[in-house]
C-alpha cells in the first residue's frame, strides 16, 4: 500500500490534519473532540501569538490517499533560552496502530529538530502550558476534561519502542466534595482570612471578570515560573487565551483573593464540557453551541481548570480560601464531583490538598524525552 508524507500547507492538508482524530476515535466513548474551527486557528499567526517565538511544522501521512497519521514539531525558543537546553517538541501526534506510519512521522519530526540544532526531543507538548500536553498512560476508562487528553494505549508502546523515556508525569484526580471536606475548608478559610486580612472577590456576570484578566496571568507567570515547559505569557498571549476561554466560564466558579488592593491568588473552575463537546462533535453550529451553553448553565461536574497564588503568599493558606469558595458554591448548586486538571507528580503540596476529599487518582499522562 502506497504511503506518502506531506507537509501541511494548503487548506485540504489542514483539514485532513484536524479531521484525522475524529476517524481514529470514531467509536470511542471516552474521547472528547475539540472544536475543529479552533484547531484550524492554530495554524494562523494572526490568531496564535506563540508562532512569533516558536518554529513549527506539521505533517500528515497518507496511506493509499487516506490520512493515516499526523504530527507536529515545535521549537519554543523562549523555553529553550529559559532552561539553557536545545529541545524540540513533538505535538499533536495521532495515528492508527501502524508501526510504519508512526516511524515515518517520528523520523521526520526528529530529523527536522536535528536540522534546527536540537539535541533532545520531548513531548507530546504544545506551544504553552495552557495547550493540551502529555500522553495518557493510565485512566483509559474515564472521561477526560476538555483541558486534558485521551489516547489509545498503543501510542505509548510505539513511543517507548522508538527510544523515548519518561521525563515527567501529570496526575489527575476525581474528588468528592462531601460535608467533611466542605466543613474543614470553611473553618480553615475563615481563620486564614481573619489572620492575614484576605478578602474575596466574586462575580455575578462574566463581563465583570475581564478587568482581572491581566492580574490573573501575572499570577500565573509568577506562580508557574519554576514549572516544566512554562514560558511567561505576554500581552498578546493573554489576549488570545482570554478570548478563547472567556466563552466557557460560569462566573459563579471564579474567585480571586485580595490582600488590601493586591490580587494575590485566583481559582478558575469551569463546568465540565466533556459530554457537551462529545455531542457537538467538533462543530459549534447548528447544535454544538446549544449543548455547550446548556452545560455551562447547568453543570453536573466541575473541572478545576486553573489556579495560582503569588509566590510570596503560597504558604499563607490562600489556596484553602479559594477551594473553600468553590466548594461552597458547589454545595449551593447541589454538586459534589470535581475533576482536577493535571498536577505534576512532583507537586506534593497541591496533591496533599486532595487528601481532604474522598478522592481517587484516576488518570496519568506522561511527557517523554529522548536524546537525538
C-alpha positions in Angstrom: 0.0 0.0 0.0 1.4 3.4 -1.0 2.5 5.7 1.8 3.2 9.4 1.3 4.2 12.1 3.8 3.1 15.7 3.2 4.0 19.0 5.0 0.8 20.7 6.0 0.4 23.9 3.9 -2.9 24.1 2.0 -6.5 24.1 3.1 -7.1 20.4 2.4 -4.0 19.3 4.3 -5.0 21.4 7.3 -8.5 19.9 7.2 -7.0 16.4 7.0 -4.8 17.2 10.0 -7.7 18.4 12.1 -10.2 15.7 11.0 -7.9 12.7 11.5 -8.6 12.2 15.2 -12.3 12.1 14.5 -11.6 8.9 12.5 -9.1 7.4 14.9 -11.5 7.8 17.9 -14.8 7.4 15.9 -16.2 4.7 18.2 -14.5 5.6 21.4 -16.9 6.7 24.2 -14.3 8.5 26.2 -12.6 10.7 23.6 -13.6 14.4 23.8 -13.4 16.0 20.4 -12.1 19.6 20.1 -13.9 22.3 18.1 -12.5 22.0 14.5 -12.5 25.7 13.8 -10.4 26.3 17.0 -7.9 23.7 15.9 -7.6 25.3 12.4 -6.8 28.6 14.0 -3.6 27.2 15.5 -2.0 27.4 12.0 -2.8 31.1 11.8 -0.1 33.5 13.1 -2.7 36.3 13.3 -4.5 34.1 15.9 -1.7 32.2 17.6 0.8 34.6 19.1 3.1 31.7 20.1 4.1 31.4 16.4 6.1 34.7 16.9 8.7 32.9 19.1 8.3 29.3 18.1 9.5 27.5 14.9 6.9 24.9 13.9 5.9 22.5 11.2 3.2 19.9 10.7 2.9 16.7 8.6 0.2 14.2 7.6 1.0 10.7 6.4 -1.4 9.2 3.8 -1.8 5.5 3.2 -3.5 4.9 -0.2 -4.6 8.5 -0.3 -6.3 8.5 3.2 -4.9 10.2 6.2 -3.3 7.6 8.5 -1.2 9.7 10.9 -0.2 13.2 11.8 2.5 15.0 13.9 3.8 18.5 14.5 7.2 19.7 15.7 7.9 22.9 17.7 11.0 24.7 18.9 9.9 27.0 21.7 12.9 29.4 21.7 11.7 31.2 24.9 11.6 27.9 26.8 15.0 26.8 25.5 16.6 30.1 26.5 15.0 29.7 29.9 16.4 26.2 30.6 19.6 26.5 28.5 18.9 23.4 26.5 18.3 22.6 22.8 14.9 20.9 23.0 12.4 20.2 20.2 8.8 19.3 21.0 6.6 16.8 19.2 3.0 17.8 19.2 -0.5 16.8 18.0 0.6 13.2 17.5 -2.3 11.0 16.3 -2.1 7.7 14.3 -3.8 4.4 13.7 -2.0 1.4 15.2 0.6 1.2 12.4 4.3 1.0 13.2 5.4 2.0 9.7 3.2 5.2 9.8 4.4 6.1 13.3 8.1 5.7 12.4 7.7 7.8 9.3 6.1 10.6 11.4 8.6 10.5 14.2 11.6 10.1 11.9 10.6 13.2 10.0 9.9 15.2 13.2 13.2 14.2 14.8 15.1 14.9 11.6 13.6 18.4 11.4 14.6 19.1 15.0 18.1 17.9 14.5 18.4 20.1 11.4 17.5 23.0 13.7 20.3 22.1 16.0 18.3 20.4 18.7 19.9 17.8 20.9 16.8 16.3 22.6 13.1 15.7 21.6 10.3 15.6 24.1 6.5 15.6 24.1 3.7 15.5 23.5 3.7 19.2 24.3 2.0 22.3 22.9 3.2 25.8 22.4 2.5 26.7 26.0 1.4 25.0 29.2 -2.2 26.0 28.5 -2.2 23.8 25.5 -3.1 20.1 25.9 0.0 18.3 27.0 1.2 14.8 27.7 0.2 11.3 26.6 -2.5 9.4 28.5 -0.9 6.2 30.0 -3.5 5.4 32.8 -7.2 6.0 33.0 -8.5 4.9 29.6 -11.9 4.2 31.1 -12.5 7.7 32.3 -13.9 10.8 30.5 -11.2 13.5 30.3 -11.8 17.1 30.9 -11.5 19.5 28.0 -8.1 20.6 29.4 -6.8 17.0 29.3 -6.1 14.4 26.7 -7.1 11.0 25.5 -5.1 8.4 23.6 -5.2 4.8 22.7 -2.9 2.5 24.8 -0.8 1.6 21.7 0.5 5.1 21.5 2.8 4.6 24.5 4.2 1.3 23.1 5.2 2.9 19.8 6.8 5.9 21.6 8.8 3.7 24.0 9.9 1.3 21.3 11.3 4.4 19.5 13.6 5.0 22.5 11.7 7.7 24.4 11.9 7.5 28.2 9.8 9.2 30.9 10.5 12.9 31.6 7.7 13.7 34.0 4.1 12.7 34.7 0.9 14.7 35.4 -1.6 13.1 37.8 -5.4 13.8 37.6 -7.9 13.3 40.4 -11.6 12.9 40.8 -12.8 14.4 44.0 -16.0 14.1 46.0 -16.6 17.3 47.9 -18.6 15.9 50.8 -19.6 17.5 54.0 -16.3 16.7 55.8 -14.2 18.4 53.2 -16.5 21.4 52.9 -16.7 21.9 56.7 -13.0 21.6 57.1 -12.3 24.0 54.3 -14.8 26.6 55.5 -13.4 26.6 59.1 -9.8 26.9 57.8 -10.7 29.6 55.3 -12.4 31.8 57.9 -9.3 31.5 60.3 -6.9 32.4 57.5 -9.0 35.4 56.3 -9.0 36.8 59.8 -5.3 36.2 60.5 -4.0 37.7 57.3 -6.7 40.1 56.3 -7.6 38.4 53.0 -10.7 39.4 51.1 -12.8 37.5 48.5 -13.6 38.9 45.0 -16.5 37.1 43.3 -18.6 37.8 40.2 -22.2 37.6 39.1 -21.7 38.3 35.4 -18.9 37.1 33.1 -18.0 40.5 31.8 -17.1 41.6 35.3 -14.1 39.3 35.2 -12.5 40.9 32.1 -10.7 43.7 34.0 -9.0 41.0 36.1 -7.5 39.0 33.2 -4.1 40.7 33.3 -3.9 40.2 37.1 -4.7 36.6 36.6 -2.0 36.0 34.1 0.5 38.0 36.2 -0.1 35.4 39.0 0.2 32.6 36.5 3.6 33.9 35.3 4.8 34.2 38.9 3.3 31.0 40.4 4.2 28.8 37.5 7.7 30.2 36.7 9.6 27.2 38.0 7.4 24.5 36.5 8.5 22.4 33.5 7.5 23.6 30.0 6.4 27.1 31.1 7.2 30.4 29.5 5.7 33.7 30.6 2.5 34.9 28.9 2.9 38.2 27.2 0.1 40.7 26.3 -0.8 39.1 23.0 -0.9 35.6 24.6 -3.1 36.9 27.4 -5.5 38.4 24.9 -5.7 35.2 22.9 -6.3 32.9 25.9 -8.8 35.4 27.5 -10.9 35.3 24.3 -10.5 31.6 23.9 -11.6 30.6 27.4 -13.9 33.5 28.3 -16.8 31.9 26.4 -16.8 28.7 28.5 -16.8 30.3 32.0 -19.5 30.4 34.6 -18.8 33.4 36.8 -20.0 31.7 39.9 -17.0 29.4 39.8 -14.3 32.0 39.5 -12.8 33.6 42.6 -9.9 36.0 43.4 -8.3 36.7 46.8 -7.1 40.2 47.7 -4.7 41.5 50.3 -5.6 45.1 50.6 -5.7 46.3 47.0 -3.4 43.5 45.7 -4.7 40.4 43.9 -2.7 37.5 45.4 -4.5 34.4 44.1 -7.3 33.1 42.0 -9.1 29.9 41.0 -10.9 29.3 37.7 -13.2 26.3 37.8 -15.4 25.6 34.9 -18.5 23.4 34.4 -17.4 20.2 32.7 -17.9 20.5 29.0 -16.8 17.0 28.1 -20.2 15.4 27.4 -21.3 18.6 25.6 -18.2 18.6 23.4 -19.0 15.0 22.5 -22.5 16.0 21.4 -21.1 18.9 19.5 -18.7 16.5 17.7 -16.3 19.3 16.6 -18.9 21.8 15.4 -20.4 24.8 17.2 -23.3 25.0 14.7 -26.0 24.2 14.3 -26.3 22.4 17.7 -22.9 22.4 19.3 -23.2 25.8 20.8 -26.6 24.9 22.4 -25.1 21.8 24.2 -22.1 23.8 25.4 -24.2 26.7 26.8 -26.5 24.2 28.5 -23.5 22.6 30.2 -22.2 26.0 31.4 -25.5 27.0 32.9 -26.4 23.6 34.4 -23.2 21.8 35.3 -23.1 18.2 36.6 -19.3 18.1 37.3 -16.9 20.9 38.0 -13.4 21.0 36.4 -10.6 22.7 38.4 -9.2 24.4 35.2 -6.6 26.8 36.5 -5.5 28.4 39.7 -2.5 30.1 41.2 -1.1 32.0 44.2 1.6 34.6 44.2 4.9 33.1 45.4 5.2 35.3 48.5 1.7 34.2 49.7 1.9 30.5 48.8 2.4 29.4 52.5 -0.3 31.6 54.0 -3.3 29.5 53.1 -4.7 31.4 50.1 -5.4 28.1 48.3 -7.6 27.0 51.2 -9.7 30.1 50.8 -10.0 29.5 47.1 -11.0 25.8 47.4 -13.5 26.7 50.1 -15.2 29.3 48.0 -15.6 26.8 45.1 -16.9 24.0 47.4 -19.4 26.3 49.0 -20.7 27.4 45.6 -21.0 23.7 44.6 -22.9 23.0 47.8 -25.4 25.7 46.9 -25.8 24.2 43.4 -26.2 20.6 44.7 -22.9 19.5 43.1 -20.2 17.4 44.6 -17.9 15.9 41.9 -14.7 17.8 41.0 -12.2 16.8 38.3 -8.7 18.2 38.6 -6.6 19.0 35.6 -3.0 17.7 35.6 -0.8 18.2 38.6 2.9 17.4 38.2 3.7 14.3 40.2 6.4 16.4 41.9 3.9 18.9 43.2 3.4 17.3 46.6 1.9 20.4 48.1 -1.1 20.5 45.7 -1.6 16.8 45.7 -1.7 16.8 49.5 -4.8 19.0 49.3 -6.8 16.2 47.8 -6.4 14.1 50.9 -9.2 16.2 52.4 -11.6 14.8 49.8 -12.9 11.4 49.1 -10.6 11.2 46.1 -9.1 8.8 43.5 -6.2 9.4 41.2 -7.9 8.3 38.0 -5.6 9.4 35.2 -2.0 9.8 34.5 -0.3 11.4 31.5 3.3 11.5 30.6 5.9 13.6 28.8 8.6 11.6 27.1 12.1 12.6 26.2 14.9 11.3 24.0 18.4 12.3 23.0 18.6 12.8 19.3 
